Amino acid sequence: MTESADTWFRRYRATTAPRLRLVCLPHAGGSPTAYRTWAHRLPEDVELLATCYPGRQDRFAEPFADSIGELADGVAQALEPLLDTPLALFGHSMGAAVAHEVTLRLDARHGVRPLRLFVSGADAPHRRERTDLHTRDDAGFIAEIRQLGSSSLAEIDDPALLEMVLPVIRADYRLVETYRPDPAAKTRCPVVAYVGDQDEDCAIEDVRAWSETTTAGFEMRVFPGDHFYLERREPELLAHLTGHLRADLRLRAAVGRAAGAAAEHGA
């Protein structure tokens, strides 16, 4: 897979001098347009990078990834020229697992710790129930994904579009259902977990178990709604997320000033 920022990320608003980049990773079957409206709700100095996985939109001709790890490798490599600016990651459903793996790679390979990892609509990797939906016939598979309630899955009711989108969704479900995370791997940045209170795909205690995947702080926020609560609760979600980002930037600036003062005093 081509590992370039322009290949992997879509920018829906020009940000001249970003103080922070927010990397957003879509759900299974999702595309970067899931985050299109976010760009105009974020502060002007926060650049949104909406991730485009291989096999969809203008990457339609590319083969699907073989694993969550392969996706994470591609995203992490594409971020390399952008690591001069602080970043945070947000992933929904499958995107949460990808974001977790990207965070581990950025730290291990570049010594870069994102300011914060936001995970949404996903059990902690080591608590996810083993399923095999991607092996079912089309009728059984479609019946299951329809229950999740996303308006973005409306294409499955259009026979003309179904032929195009079903292979994408099935390929992503295969990634999720064959994902075997390292239970000992922990990120060194704070984690915030979001979930809908009517999400039948997530148990609250399994979402809370994201606290076991980090050596830093953890917080969980429950919103009204199903697996795709974020479509209706976008303003509240982004207000909460942005509050954390602002606080993280203030803390980073304060630490930088203190380090500078200490160096000057020592000199």
C-alpha positions as CSV (number, residue, x, y, z in Angstrom):
1,M,0.0,0.0,0.0
2,T,1.2,3.5,-0.8
3,E,2.1,5.2,2.5
4,S,1.6,8.9,1.7
5,A,-0.4,11.5,3.6
6,D,-2.3,12.6,0.5
7,T,-3.3,9.0,-0.1
8,W,-4.4,8.2,3.4
9,F,-6.0,11.5,4.6
10,R,-8.7,13.8,3.5
11,R,-8.8,17.5,4.6
12,Y,-12.2,19.1,4.5
13,R,-11.0,22.5,5.6
14,A,-7.8,24.4,5.0
15,T,-5.8,24.9,8.2
16,T,-2.8,27.2,7.6
17,A,-0.8,26.8,10.8
18,P,-2.4,24.0,12.9
19,R,-1.5,23.7,16.5
20,L,-2.8,20.2,16.6
21,R,-3.9,17.5,14.2
22,L,-6.9,15.2,14.9
23,V,-6.6,11.9,13.0
24,C,-10.0,10.3,12.6
25,L,-10.4,6.6,11.7
26,P,-13.8,5.3,10.4
27,H,-15.9,2.3,11.3
28,A,-16.1,-0.9,9.3
29,G,-17.4,-0.1,5.9
30,G,-16.9,3.6,6.6
31,S,-15.1,6.3,4.6
32,P,-13.5,9.7,5.5
33,T,-16.8,11.4,4.7
34,A,-18.1,10.2,8.1
35,Y,-16.0,13.1,9.5
36,R,-16.7,15.7,6.8
37,T,-18.9,17.8,9.1
38,W,-16.5,17.7,11.9
39,A,-14.0,20.0,10.2
40,H,-16.3,23.0,10.7
41,R,-17.1,22.3,14.3
42,L,-13.4,22.1,15.4
43,P,-11.3,25.1,16.5
44,E,-9.7,26.8,13.5
45,D,-6.2,25.8,14.6
46,V,-7.1,22.1,14.7
47,E,-6.5,20.3,11.4
48,L,-8.8,17.3,10.8
49,L,-7.2,14.3,9.0
50,A,-10.0,11.9,8.0
51,T,-8.6,8.6,7.1
52,C,-9.4,6.8,3.8
53,Y,-8.7,3.0,4.0
54,P,-7.7,1.1,0.8
55,G,-10.5,-0.2,-1.3
56,R,-13.0,2.7,-1.1
57,Q,-13.6,6.1,-2.7
58,D,-10.6,7.1,-4.9
59,R,-8.7,4.1,-3.5
60,F,-11.3,1.7,-4.8
61,A,-8.9,-0.1,-7.1
62,E,-6.5,-0.9,-4.2
63,P,-6.7,-4.2,-2.5
64,F,-8.2,-4.4,1.0
65,A,-5.9,-4.6,3.9
66,D,-5.2,-8.1,5.3
67,S,-5.2,-7.1,8.9
68,I,-5.8,-4.3,11.5
69,G,-2.0,-4.3,11.9
70,E,-1.5,-3.7,8.2
71,L,-3.9,-0.8,8.3
72,A,-2.2,0.7,11.4
73,D,1.2,0.3,9.7
74,G,-0.1,2.3,6.7
75,V,-1.6,5.1,8.8
76,A,1.5,5.4,11.0
77,Q,3.8,5.6,8.0
78,A,1.6,8.2,6.3
79,L,1.8,10.3,9.5
80,E,5.6,10.4,9.6
81,P,6.0,13.8,7.7
82,L,3.3,15.3,9.9
83,L,4.8,14.5,13.3
84,D,6.2,18.0,13.7
85,T,2.8,19.0,15.1
86,P,1.0,17.5,18.2
87,L,-1.7,15.1,17.3
88,A,-4.6,13.2,18.8
89,L,-6.5,10.2,17.4
90,F,-10.2,9.4,17.3
91,G,-11.5,6.0,16.1
92,H,-15.1,4.7,16.0
93,S,-15.9,1.0,16.2
94,M,-13.2,-0.7,14.0
95,G,-11.5,2.6,13.8
96,A,-10.9,2.5,17.6
97,A,-8.8,-0.7,17.2
98,V,-6.9,0.9,14.3
99,A,-6.3,4.1,16.4
100,H,-5.0,2.0,19.3
101,E,-2.6,0.2,17.1
102,V,-1.4,3.4,15.4
103,T,-0.8,4.9,18.8
104,L,1.4,2.0,19.8
105,R,3.4,2.2,16.6
106,L,4.0,6.0,16.8
107,D,5.4,5.6,20.3
108,A,7.5,2.5,19.5
109,R,8.9,3.7,16.2
110,H,9.1,7.4,16.6
111,G,8.9,8.1,20.3
112,V,5.8,10.1,19.6
113,R,2.9,10.0,22.1
114,P,-0.4,11.5,20.9
115,L,-1.9,14.0,23.3
116,R,-4.9,11.8,23.7
117,L,-6.6,8.7,22.2
118,F,-10.3,8.9,21.8
119,V,-12.1,5.6,21.2
120,S,-15.8,5.3,20.4
121,G,-18.3,2.5,20.1
122,A,-15.9,-0.3,20.7
123,D,-15.1,-2.8,23.4
124,A,-11.5,-2.8,24.6
125,P,-9.4,-4.9,22.2
126,H,-8.7,-7.7,24.8
127,R,-12.4,-7.9,25.7
128,R,-14.0,-8.1,22.3
129,E,-16.2,-11.1,21.8
130,R,-15.1,-13.5,19.0
131,T,-17.6,-13.5,16.1
132,D,-17.7,-14.7,12.6
133,L,-20.2,-12.5,10.8
134,H,-17.9,-12.0,7.8
135,T,-18.3,-15.8,6.9
136,R,-22.1,-15.7,6.7
137,D,-24.1,-15.5,3.5
138,D,-25.2,-12.1,2.2
139,A,-28.7,-12.3,3.8
140,G,-27.4,-13.2,7.2
141,F,-24.6,-10.7,7.1
142,I,-26.8,-7.8,5.9
143,A,-29.4,-8.6,8.7
144,E,-26.7,-8.2,11.3
145,I,-25.2,-4.9,10.1
146,R,-28.6,-3.4,9.6
147,Q,-29.2,-3.7,13.4
148,L,-26.4,-1.3,14.1
149,G,-28.6,1.6,13.0
150,S,-26.2,3.8,11.0
151,S,-27.7,6.1,8.3
152,S,-24.4,5.6,6.5
153,L,-25.5,2.0,5.9
154,A,-28.6,3.0,3.9
155,E,-26.8,1.8,0.8
156,I,-27.5,-1.8,1.7
157,D,-31.2,-1.2,0.8
158,D,-30.3,0.0,-2.7
159,P,-29.6,-3.1,-4.9
160,A,-27.4,-1.0,-7.2
161,L,-25.2,0.2,-4.4
162,L,-25.2,-3.0,-2.4
163,E,-23.0,-4.7,-4.9
164,M,-20.4,-2.1,-4.4
165,V,-20.5,-1.6,-0.6
166,L,-21.1,-5.1,0.6
167,P,-17.6,-6.3,-0.2
168,V,-16.1,-3.3,1.6
169,I,-18.1,-3.9,4.7
170,R,-17.4,-7.7,4.7
171,A,-13.7,-7.1,4.2
172,D,-13.6,-4.8,7.2
173,Y,-15.6,-7.2,9.4
174,R,-13.0,-9.8,8.5
175,L,-10.3,-7.5,9.8
176,V,-12.2,-6.9,13.1
177,E,-13.1,-10.6,13.6
178,T,-9.5,-11.8,12.9
179,Y,-7.8,-9.1,15.0
180,R,-5.7,-10.5,17.8
181,P,-4.2,-7.7,19.9
182,D,-1.3,-8.0,22.2
183,P,-3.0,-8.0,25.7
184,A,0.2,-6.7,27.3
185,A,0.6,-3.7,24.9
186,K,-0.3,-0.4,26.6
187,T,-0.3,3.1,25.3
188,R,1.3,5.9,27.2
189,C,-1.3,8.6,26.5
190,P,-4.6,9.3,28.1
191,V,-7.6,7.4,26.7
192,V,-11.2,8.7,26.5
193,A,-13.9,6.1,25.6
194,Y,-17.3,7.0,24.3
195,V,-20.3,4.8,23.9
196,G,-24.1,5.0,23.3
197,D,-26.3,3.8,26.1
198,Q,-28.3,1.6,23.7
199,D,-25.4,0.2,21.8
200,E,-26.1,-3.5,21.5
201,D,-22.6,-4.1,20.1
202,C,-20.9,-2.9,23.2
203,A,-21.2,-3.8,26.9
204,I,-20.4,-0.9,29.2
205,E,-18.0,-2.9,31.3
206,D,-16.1,-3.9,28.2
207,V,-15.8,-0.3,27.1
208,R,-14.6,0.7,30.5
209,A,-11.9,-2.0,30.1
210,W,-10.0,0.5,27.8
211,S,-8.7,1.7,31.1
212,E,-6.5,-1.4,31.1
213,T,-4.9,-0.5,27.8
214,T,-3.1,2.7,29.0
215,T,-0.5,3.7,31.6
216,A,-2.0,7.2,31.6
217,G,-5.4,8.6,32.5
218,F,-8.8,7.2,31.5
219,E,-12.3,8.6,31.2
220,M,-15.5,7.2,29.9
221,R,-18.5,9.2,28.6
222,V,-21.9,7.6,27.8
223,F,-24.2,9.3,25.3
224,P,-27.9,8.6,24.6
225,G,-28.1,6.5,21.4
226,D,-27.1,3.3,19.7
227,H,-23.9,2.2,18.0
228,F,-23.9,5.3,15.9
229,Y,-24.9,7.7,18.6
230,L,-22.3,10.1,17.3
231,E,-24.4,11.0,14.2
232,R,-27.1,12.6,16.3
233,R,-24.8,13.7,19.2
234,E,-22.1,15.3,17.1
235,P,-22.2,18.8,18.8
236,E,-22.0,17.4,22.3
237,L,-19.3,14.8,21.4
238,L,-17.1,17.4,19.7
239,A,-17.6,19.9,22.5
240,H,-16.4,17.3,25.0
241,L,-13.5,16.2,22.7
242,T,-12.4,19.8,22.0
243,G,-12.4,20.6,25.7
244,H,-9.8,17.9,26.2
245,L,-7.7,19.0,23.3
246,R,-7.6,22.6,24.5
247,A,-6.6,21.4,28.0
248,D,-3.9,19.2,26.6
249,L,-2.5,22.0,24.5
250,R,-2.4,24.3,27.5
251,L,-0.6,21.7,29.6
252,R,1.9,21.0,26.8
253,A,2.6,24.8,26.5
254,A,3.0,25.1,30.2
255,V,5.5,22.2,30.4
256,G,7.4,23.7,27.5
257,R,7.7,27.1,29.2
258,A,8.8,25.4,32.4
259,A,11.5,23.4,30.6
260,G,12.7,26.5,28.8
261,A,12.9,28.5,32.0
262,A,14.8,25.7,33.7
263,A,17.3,25.4,30.8
264,E,17.8,29.2,30.9
265,H,18.3,29.2,34.6
266,G,20.8,26.4,34.4
267,A,22.8,28.2,31.7
